[in-house]
Amino acid sequence: MMDNFTPNRFVDQLNEAGVPEEFHDWLSAHGVGDLVVKMGIRFTEMGAERMVATMPVEGNTQVAGILHGGAHVVLAETLGSFAASLHAGKDRHAVGIEVGATHHRSVASGTVTGTCTAIHLGGTLATHEIVITDEKGRRLSTARITNMIRDNRH
């Protein structure tokens, strides 16, 4: 049972999502989010300037049997938001204000990889580009997300 009183309740979730232990303290209060788990997203590299994760196509398809366009955007927004949050630091947080994606080709099986690269890391805004590729390295979609960096309320 998961509740708000169990210490370290998200450790299994963080491990399953491939989050390196150095980031467990940062994510221990909230985990990675239920959608990340449901989509099968696994982080392979984490940083404010570059973040990489994989996601299976299976279980994330639309009725035509290809990866759902929304799944592309979920992977992209997850990467961009987490990268912006790392940039924001402990006393600030990131709030998504814009996300857009262009789909270039479809994929029906395998695993996709999202590579998030910082375009701008400022004091009030962070913008990232996310390129999603298939197992052969072919570009499937390109997304861009902008997050506003805000001070935490105390």
C-alpha positions in Angstrom: 0.0 0.0 0.0 1.3 3.4 -0.9 0.4 6.4 1.3 1.8 9.7 2.4 3.1 8.4 5.6 5.3 5.5 4.5 9.0 6.5 4.6 10.8 6.1 1.2 7.6 5.0 -0.4 8.8 5.8 -3.9 12.2 4.0 -3.8 10.9 1.0 -5.8 9.3 3.4 -8.4 12.5 5.4 -8.7 14.6 2.2 -9.2 12.1 0.8 -11.7 12.3 4.1 -13.7 16.1 3.9 -13.8 16.6 7.0 -11.7 20.2 7.1 -10.4 20.5 7.1 -6.6 22.1 10.5 -6.6 18.6 11.9 -7.6 16.6 9.8 -5.1 16.5 12.6 -2.5 15.3 15.1 -5.0 12.4 12.8 -6.1 11.7 11.0 -2.8 8.7 13.1 -1.9 6.8 12.6 -5.1 8.4 9.9 -7.1 8.5 10.1 -10.9 4.7 10.1 -11.3 2.2 7.4 -12.1 2.1 8.2 -15.8 5.9 7.6 -16.2 5.5 4.2 -14.6 2.4 3.3 -16.7 4.2 4.3 -19.9 7.3 2.3 -19.0 9.7 5.3 -19.2 13.2 4.5 -18.0 15.8 7.2 -17.5 19.3 6.4 -18.7 20.9 9.8 -18.3 19.8 12.7 -16.1 21.0 16.3 -16.1 19.7 19.8 -16.7 21.5 20.2 -20.0 21.0 16.6 -21.3 18.5 13.9 -20.3 17.8 10.6 -22.0 15.1 8.0 -21.4 13.6 5.1 -23.3 10.0 3.9 -23.6 8.5 0.8 -25.1 6.2 1.0 -28.1 4.1 -1.9 -26.8 1.4 -0.8 -24.5 1.6 2.8 -25.8 0.0 2.4 -29.3 -3.0 3.9 -30.9 -5.7 2.0 -32.8 -3.6 1.8 -36.0 -1.0 -0.2 -34.1 1.7 2.5 -34.1 3.1 4.6 -31.2 0.4 7.1 -30.1 1.3 10.7 -30.9 0.4 11.6 -27.3 3.0 9.0 -26.1 5.7 10.9 -28.0 4.6 14.1 -26.2 4.4 12.4 -22.8 8.0 11.2 -23.2 9.1 14.6 -24.4 7.4 16.6 -21.7 8.7 14.2 -19.0 12.3 14.7 -20.1 12.0 18.5 -20.5 10.2 19.0 -17.2 12.6 16.8 -15.2 15.6 18.6 -16.9 14.1 22.0 -16.1 13.5 20.9 -12.5 17.1 20.0 -12.1 18.1 23.3 -13.5 15.7 25.1 -11.1 17.4 23.6 -8.1 16.3 22.8 -4.6 14.7 26.2 -3.7 12.8 26.7 -7.1 10.6 24.6 -9.3 9.7 24.3 -13.0 6.2 24.9 -14.4 5.5 23.9 -18.0 4.1 26.8 -20.0 4.4 25.5 -23.6 5.0 22.2 -25.4 4.8 21.3 -29.1 5.8 18.4 -31.2 6.2 17.5 -34.9 5.9 13.8 -35.8 8.2 12.8 -38.7 7.6 9.0 -39.0 5.8 6.2 -37.2 7.0 3.1 -35.4 5.0 -0.1 -34.6 7.4 -2.0 -32.3 10.5 -1.9 -30.2 11.8 0.8 -27.9 12.0 4.5 -28.6 14.6 6.9 -27.1 14.1 10.5 -26.1 17.1 12.8 -26.0 16.5 16.1 -24.3 19.0 18.9 -24.9 18.9 22.4 -23.3 18.3 25.3 -25.7 18.2 28.0 -23.0 18.7 27.7 -19.2 17.9 31.1 -17.7 16.8 32.5 -14.4 13.1 32.5 -15.3 12.8 30.2 -18.3 14.2 26.9 -19.4 13.7 25.6 -22.9 14.6 22.1 -24.2 14.5 20.3 -27.5 13.6 16.6 -27.3 14.4 14.3 -30.3 12.7 10.9 -30.2 14.3 8.1 -32.3 13.7 4.5 -33.0 16.1 1.6 -32.4 17.8 2.4 -35.8 18.4 6.0 -34.7 15.8 7.4 -37.1 14.1 10.6 -36.0 10.4 9.9 -35.1 9.5 13.3 -33.6 10.9 16.6 -32.5 9.4 18.4 -29.5 10.2 21.6 -27.7 9.1 22.5 -24.1 9.5 25.8 -22.2 9.2 25.8 -18.4 8.9 28.8 -16.2 11.3 28.7 -13.2 9.5 29.8 -10.0 10.5 30.2 -6.3 9.1 27.7 -3.9 6.5 29.0 -1.5 7.5 28.7 2.1 
